[in-house]
């Protein structure tokens, strides 16, 4: 969603993550610090404390606009300082319905052990009925941020070059 940053009022994108019934069990690092967790089927969100401190209108009791209407902030959470603290979390099915979508863009699973990953991956990728990419979560985030390192390097070099010329 696009929401106003407290520091300068600029509209900035904020991730809204939908989780299923076992989603909170798969993310034990998420600890509720205020309010309560969302109720499935209702337009409710729980916000990370990082997002609360950076963006306006995310206190418990506030209402945020997502597609198809307003959603109530019913709680806030921490996650040990991870990037999750800069997200909103809600019921996946309610979120999909609001955005008129029928597909998940990512799914997180917990396997019995790290050794079970290869069998899990092979079972999904060799099934002709599904078309998925299967990767460890660390690889998923590495791939998602891979282009950012190059972008920051280019920007740094351009700005450094301009400053060197100016000096």
WOCOR-V427245 format. One record per pair of residues at least 4 apart in sequence whose ideal C-beta (glycine too) atoms are under 7 Angstrom apart, sorted by the first residue. I is the first residue (numbers start at 1). J is the second residue. D is the distance in Angstrom with one decimal. If there is no record, write none. Layout:
i = (I/I)
j = (J/J)
d = (D/D)
This chain:
i = (1/1/1/1/2/2/2/3/3/3/3/3/3/4/4/4/4/5/5/5/5/5/6/6/6/14/14/14/15/16/16/16/16/16/17/17/17/18/18/18/18/18/19/19/19/19/20/21/22/23/23/24/24/26/26/29/29/29/30/30/30/31/31/32/32/32/33/33/33/33/34/34/34/35/35/35/35/36/36/37/37/38/38/38/38/38/38/38/39/40/40/40/41/41/42/43/43/43/43/44/44/44/44/45/45/45/45/45/45/46/46/46/46/46/47/47/47/47/47/47/48/48/48/48/48/48/48/49/49/49/49/49/50/50/50/51/51/51/51/51/51/52/52/52/57/57/58/58/58/59/60/60/60/60/61/62/63/63/63/64/64/64/65/66/66/67/67/68/71/78/79/79/81/90/90/91/92/93/94/95/96/96/108/111/111/111/112/116/117/117/118/119/120/121/121/122/123/124/124/124/125/125/135/135/137/138/139/140/141/142/147/148/149/150/151/152/153/154/155/156/157/158/159/160/161/162/163)
j = (14/16/64/66/11/12/13/11/12/14/55/57/64/9/11/55/56/9/10/12/54/55/54/55/56/51/55/88/87/66/87/88/90/95/87/88/89/90/91/92/95/96/23/24/89/92/92/40/26/27/92/30/37/108/110/79/80/82/77/79/84/77/78/37/75/77/49/76/77/78/60/75/76/60/74/75/76/74/75/46/75/42/44/45/46/74/90/91/44/91/93/94/91/94/94/69/71/72/94/71/72/74/90/64/71/73/88/89/90/74/75/76/77/89/51/52/58/73/76/88/52/77/79/84/85/86/87/53/76/77/78/85/54/85/86/55/58/85/86/87/88/58/59/76/62/64/62/64/73/73/73/74/75/76/73/73/70/71/72/70/71/73/70/71/98/98/99/98/90/85/84/85/85/94/95/95/96/97/98/99/101/102/137/116/117/120/116/120/121/136/122/123/124/125/134/126/127/130/132/134/132/134/139/140/141/142/143/144/145/146/151/152/153/154/155/156/157/158/159/160/161/162/163/164/165/166/167)
d = (5.4/5.7/6.8/5.7/4.7/6.8/5.8/7.0/6.6/5.2/4.9/6.8/6.9/5.3/6.1/6.7/4.7/6.6/5.0/5.1/6.1/5.9/6.3/6.3/5.2/6.0/6.3/6.5/4.5/6.6/7.0/4.5/6.4/6.6/5.1/7.0/5.2/5.8/6.5/3.3/3.8/6.6/2.5/6.4/6.0/5.6/4.9/6.9/6.0/6.5/7.0/6.3/6.7/5.5/5.4/4.6/5.3/6.6/5.0/5.1/6.5/6.0/5.3/6.2/5.6/5.3/6.6/5.6/6.2/5.5/5.5/5.9/4.5/4.3/5.1/3.2/6.3/5.6/5.0/5.8/6.0/6.8/3.9/6.2/5.5/5.9/5.3/5.7/6.0/4.4/6.9/6.8/6.6/5.9/6.9/6.5/4.2/6.7/6.5/6.3/5.2/4.6/6.5/6.6/5.1/5.7/4.5/6.7/4.6/6.3/4.2/6.6/5.7/4.9/5.2/5.4/4.7/5.6/5.3/5.2/6.9/5.9/6.7/5.9/3.7/5.6/5.3/6.3/5.5/7.0/5.3/5.5/6.4/3.5/4.3/5.4/5.8/6.9/4.9/6.4/6.6/4.8/6.7/5.6/4.9/6.2/6.0/6.8/5.8/6.6/5.5/6.6/6.2/6.3/6.6/4.8/4.3/6.7/5.6/6.8/5.5/6.5/5.6/5.3/6.0/5.4/5.3/4.4/7.0/6.1/4.0/5.3/6.8/6.3/5.3/6.5/6.2/6.4/6.4/6.4/4.9/6.7/6.7/4.2/6.1/5.8/5.1/5.7/6.0/6.6/6.2/6.2/6.7/5.8/4.2/5.7/6.7/6.1/5.4/5.2/6.9/5.8/4.3/5.3/6.6/6.2/6.1/6.3/6.2/6.4/6.1/6.1/6.3/6.4/6.4/6.0/6.3/6.3/6.1/5.9/6.1/6.5/6.3/6.2/6.4/6.3/6.4)
